[in-house]
Structures are given as structure tokens and as C-alpha cells.
Amino acid sequence: MIKKKALAPAHLLNELARLRTKNPKLSVVFTNGCFDLLHAGHVIYLEKARTLGDILIVALNTDESVKRLKGPSRPLNSIQDRSQVIAALESVSFTTWFGEDTPLALIKKIKPNILVKGGDYSAKNVVGYTEITELGGKVKIIPFVEGKSTTGIIAKAKTN
């Protein structure tokens, strides 16, 4: 089951085309991130994101992209491991990946109906906002779960 959910970008685009042909009203929700060390905050966020549409796609930063964004000690888990863990979640329909610092090129190809980000973003600051809203889509912000973060878990582990 997990392998059917963790797809290379080109395979995901083919699967989406098939699903959209079957159901032209299919509502696609897209989010992205490193998801380096899965924690309760991630699970809650993804469950909330999934309620916004018919399917949820989670695009993961590749290992090289995570290193550029988070520093040389990250990621803690490889893209293969992160993809399998995220794909195993019931709320997630598909996972894929992108190597750039932002998922804009992938967002333009997927054309989700709803683009979701967590945290203290404003909708207009989310990568892909202009492209999605011009297509009639929406951008939603889901607040962080207080006290739940990968950085916090890493810091706590270092002190123990």
C-alpha cells in the first residue's frame, strides 16, 4: 500500500490525470515540507489538511534541499524513509518530492484546488499563492500545534 502512495513526481502527475478524468470535480489538497522527524504536530496538521478536500498530496524536500534549508546536520532521515513514514499515514493520499528550495514548479504542474501551509504564514506569503488563486483555488493556513516541533525534539534529545 505504501509504495502505491509514494510516487515520483512524473508518476504522481499521471495518477492525478487518471483520477481527474474519472472525477472532474476531484478536490486536490497540496502541502509540502521536510517532515524530517514525524511528531504529533505533523500528524494533527496533516489530518486537518486532509479534511479540506478529496485527496491530500504531501511533497517532501529532497535530502539536498533539506540540507540547504536546515543546515548540514539535517535531514535526520532520508527522503526514502520520510516518504514511507508520511505515506503510511491514513490522512495522506500520495507523497512525492522536489529538489528545489520551494515547490513552486511542482505546484504549477499539480494545480491543486487548495494549497495548505502550517504556522505563522499569511496566505499571500505562501509559495504558489498567486498561481493557485489565479486558477480559482484557495490557500489555507493551519496553525502550528503549540510545543510540537522537530527542532524542539532535536534540542531535547541533545540535552538527554
C-alpha positions as CSV (number, residue, x, y, z in Angstrom):
1,M,0.0,0.0,0.0
2,I,2.7,2.5,0.9
3,K,4.5,2.0,-2.4
4,K,1.3,2.9,-4.2
5,K,1.2,6.2,-2.3
6,A,4.8,7.2,-2.5
7,L,5.2,8.3,-6.2
8,A,7.9,10.0,-8.2
9,P,6.6,13.4,-9.4
10,A,6.0,12.2,-13.0
11,H,4.1,9.1,-11.8
12,L,2.0,11.3,-9.4
13,L,1.1,13.6,-12.3
14,N,0.0,10.6,-14.4
15,E,-2.1,9.2,-11.4
16,L,-3.7,12.7,-10.9
17,A,-4.6,12.9,-14.6
18,R,-6.3,9.5,-14.3
19,L,-8.1,10.4,-11.1
20,R,-9.3,13.8,-12.5
21,T,-10.5,12.1,-15.7
22,K,-12.6,9.7,-13.5
23,N,-13.8,12.5,-11.3
24,P,-13.6,16.0,-12.8
25,K,-14.7,17.6,-9.5
26,L,-11.9,16.0,-7.5
27,S,-10.6,18.4,-4.9
28,V,-6.8,18.1,-4.5
29,V,-5.1,19.5,-1.4
30,F,-1.4,20.1,-1.5
31,T,1.1,20.7,1.2
32,N,4.9,20.4,1.5
33,G,7.7,20.4,3.9
34,C,10.7,18.5,5.2
35,F,8.8,16.2,7.7
36,D,12.2,15.1,8.9
37,L,11.1,13.7,12.2
38,L,7.4,12.9,12.4
39,H,5.7,14.1,15.5
40,A,2.2,14.8,16.8
41,G,2.1,18.3,15.4
42,H,2.7,16.9,11.9
43,V,0.0,14.3,12.3
44,I,-2.6,16.8,13.5
45,Y,-1.7,19.2,10.7
46,L,-2.0,16.6,8.0
47,E,-5.3,15.3,9.4
48,K,-6.7,18.8,9.3
49,A,-5.3,19.4,5.8
50,R,-6.9,16.2,4.5
51,T,-10.4,17.4,5.6
52,L,-10.2,20.3,3.2
53,G,-10.5,18.1,0.0
54,D,-10.8,14.7,-1.5
55,I,-7.1,13.8,-1.6
56,L,-4.0,15.1,0.1
57,I,-0.7,15.3,-1.6
58,V,2.4,15.8,0.6
59,A,5.5,16.9,-1.3
60,L,8.8,16.4,0.6
61,N,12.0,18.3,0.2
62,T,14.8,16.0,-1.0
63,D,17.8,15.4,1.2
64,E,19.8,18.1,-0.6
65,S,17.0,20.6,-0.3
66,V,16.7,20.0,3.4
67,K,20.4,20.5,3.9
68,R,20.2,23.8,2.1
69,L,17.3,24.9,4.3
70,K,18.1,23.4,7.7
71,G,21.9,23.0,7.7
72,P,24.4,20.2,7.2
73,S,23.2,18.1,10.1
74,R,19.8,17.6,8.5
75,P,17.9,15.7,7.4
76,L,17.9,13.1,10.2
77,N,16.0,10.7,7.9
78,S,16.5,10.1,4.2
79,I,13.9,11.0,1.6
80,Q,13.1,7.3,1.2
81,D,12.4,6.9,4.9
82,R,10.5,10.2,5.2
83,S,8.4,9.3,2.2
84,Q,7.5,5.9,3.6
85,V,6.5,7.3,7.0
86,I,4.3,10.0,5.6
87,A,2.7,7.7,3.0
88,A,1.8,5.3,5.9
89,L,-0.5,8.0,7.4
90,E,-4.2,7.4,6.7
91,S,-4.7,11.1,6.0
92,V,-2.2,11.2,3.2
93,S,-3.2,10.1,-0.3
94,F,0.1,10.5,-2.0
95,T,3.7,11.6,-1.3
96,T,6.2,12.9,-3.8
97,W,9.3,15.1,-3.7
98,F,11.0,18.2,-5.1
99,G,14.7,19.2,-5.1
100,E,14.3,22.9,-5.3
101,D,14.1,25.2,-2.3
102,T,10.4,25.7,-2.9
103,P,7.8,23.5,-4.5
104,L,6.6,26.2,-7.0
105,A,7.4,24.2,-10.1
106,L,5.6,21.1,-8.7
107,I,2.6,23.2,-7.6
108,K,2.3,24.7,-11.2
109,K,2.2,21.1,-12.6
110,I,-0.2,19.6,-10.0
111,K,-2.6,22.6,-9.9
112,P,-4.2,21.8,-6.5
113,N,-7.5,23.2,-5.6
114,I,-6.3,24.0,-2.1
115,L,-2.7,24.8,-1.0
116,V,-2.1,24.4,2.7
117,K,0.8,25.5,4.9
118,G,1.2,25.5,8.6
119,G,2.4,28.1,11.1
120,D,2.6,31.8,11.1
121,Y,2.4,32.4,7.3
122,S,-0.1,34.7,5.9
123,A,-1.9,33.2,2.9
124,K,-0.4,35.7,0.4
125,N,3.1,34.8,1.5
126,V,2.8,31.1,0.7
127,V,4.7,29.9,-2.3
128,G,2.2,29.3,-5.1
129,Y,-0.4,31.7,-3.7
130,T,-0.6,33.7,-7.0
131,E,-0.7,30.7,-9.2
132,I,-3.3,28.9,-7.3
133,T,-5.6,31.8,-6.7
134,E,-5.4,32.8,-10.4
135,L,-6.8,29.3,-11.1
136,G,-9.6,29.8,-8.7
137,G,-8.0,27.8,-5.9
138,K,-7.6,28.7,-2.2
139,V,-4.7,28.9,0.2
140,K,-5.3,27.8,3.8
141,I,-3.1,28.2,6.9
142,I,-3.3,25.7,9.7
143,P,-1.8,26.9,12.9
144,F,1.2,25.1,14.5
145,V,0.4,22.8,17.4
146,E,2.0,24.6,20.4
147,G,5.1,22.9,21.7
148,K,5.4,20.4,18.9
149,S,8.4,20.8,16.5
150,T,11.2,18.8,15.1
151,T,13.7,21.5,16.2
152,G,12.4,21.2,19.8
153,I,12.6,17.4,19.8
154,I,16.2,17.5,18.5
155,A,17.2,20.1,21.2
156,K,15.6,17.9,23.9
157,A,17.4,14.8,22.6
158,K,20.7,16.6,22.8
159,T,20.2,17.5,26.4
160,N,19.4,14.0,27.5
